[in-house]
């Protein structure tokens, strides 16, 4: 089965939408907006249907962004009490 230029174009157009969807799901899991059962079902489907480079790019982008990094608690407020 040969890949036609139309197939390549369709894959390139679908990539940003796939990347956006995967990034959204990663964020939902980190923020605990998606439970384990739904996450497992999503990833079973995603890992078979979405190219690995899209998943890798979404994971790298989400986990390296400052959006999801832990911030240490303020020491001056924690010691009062």
PENOR-V164312 format. One record per helix or strand. SS is the DSSP state (a for helix, b for strand). FROM is the first residue (numbers start at 1). TO is the last residue. If there is no record, write none. Layout:
ss->{SS	SS}
from->{FROM	FROM}
to->{TO	TO}
This chain:
ss->{a	a	a	a	a}
from->{5	36	52	66	75}
to->{30	49	64	68	78}
